[in-house]
Amino acid sequence: MKRIYLDHIACTPIRSEVVNAMLPYLQNHFGNAQSLHQEGQIAAQAIEEAREKVAALIGAQPAEIYFTASGSEANNLAIKGIALARKDKGKHIVVSAIEHQSVLHSVKFLEKLGFEATQVPVDQYGLVEPEEVKKALRSDTILVSVMMANSEVGTIEPIKEIAAFCQERDIPFHTDAVAACGNIPVDVRELGVSSLSLAAHQFYGPKGAAALYLKKGTRILPLIDGGIQEGGRRAGTEDVAAIVGLGKAAEIAQHELTQWAEQLRPLRDYLLKELPSRIPHVLVTGHPERRLPHHASFCIEFIEGEAMLLNLDLKGFAASSGSACTSRALKASHVLLAMGLDHAIAQGSIVFSLVKGITREDIEELLAVFPPIVDRLRKMSPLYTQFMEGKKS
C-alpha cells in the first residue's frame, strides 16, 4: 500500500544529504570532541562547523548557539535557566496559554520553587495580542516566553512586537521556534529575542538534535552539570553525528525554505478550502493568514481525533491530532480549549502537515478517502445521533 505522510509537525523525513553528512561521524570519525588528539579535534571541528550553519539559519553568531538533544530540552534550559539566573531581580514569568508542554511544565516546576506565572490568553485563531503581554508585565517580571508558531493550529505569533515591549523593560524574551525554524524565515536580530529554541526534526534533520540560541549577555544557569561542553552550559559528551546532521539540515533549509513554502502553500490552501466543502460540520482551526505554509488543521464535529487517525492509517495516511508530545494523552488539546472551543469539538482535532514532495494527487486521494471515514465514524457516534434527531424535531 502506498503511504502518504502528512505529519510534518511530529517529524520530517531525514534528507539523504543529511544522512551522508552524518555517516562519517558514526563510523570513521568517532572521536570525543573534548579529546586533544587528532580524532578528538576532527569531531570538535565538525561541531563548530555545524554551529556556524545553525547560526546562519537564524541570523545569530556561532558563539550564541548551544546544542541540546531536543526542542523540549532547549525550552527547559531557557525557561528554568534564565529564571533561576535572575531570581534576585524578581520571580514573575509571563507565558502564553498555548505554549508547548515543555514550557508550561517548566513554569509549573518553577512555581513550586516560589516563582509566579501569568498566562496570557489567545483569540479564536490562537493569536497572542501583544498588548495583552504588555498588560501582564510587572515590575518583578524576569522572563517572557511566547512561541513563534503553534504546531497544533499553525498560527504564527507577532514575536517582533512582543519582543519590543520586553526590550523596553530589559526583560529577557524567549520564543519556542521549533515549529517555525527551517519552515519560515527567522532572524533573531530582526525579531529582538533573547533566546530561541529550534530542532532538526522539523526541517528534514535527525531526531535528537536541537539548539538554543542565547543572545550574548543573557544570563542562564545550566541544567546539566559535570563538564565544560557547550561553554559549560550543557555538560555531556556531544552526539557529534546528530549535531553534524542538524548543521547540514540548517544549511539546506537556509537555501531552500522559500522554495518549500512556495510548493506547499498552494496545496495547504487547497486542503483548507476543499475539506470543509466535502465534509459538513468541520471547523478550520488557526489563523487564516498568519499560518505556517505547510499546515492545515481542523476540528471534525461529533467524533474523536484518535479514531480518525487510526482509520486514516489503515488507508495509508499518517496525520496527527494535536502536538506529537500530547496526542497519546487522549484528552482535549489545551491549545484548542484556550482558543475557546468546546471540549467535545476540541476532541475532534485533526492536523495535516505537509512535507516536501507531497503532490496535488496525494491531497486529492486524501479528500477521496477521508469523507467516508468521517461518515462511518459519525454513524457510530451518540453525539451525532443526538444532533440529527434534534434537527428532525
Beta strands, then each sheet from edge to edge (+ up, - down):
strand 1: 4-5
strand 2: 65-68
strand 3: 92-96
strand 4: 116-120
strand 5: 141-145
strand 6: 173-176
strand 7: 195-199
strand 8: 210-214
strand 9: 282-285
strand 10: 295-300
strand 11: 317-318
strand 12: 349-353
sheet 1: 1+ 11+
sheet 2: 2+ 8- 7+ 6+ 5+ 3+ 4+
sheet 3: 9+ 10- 12+
end
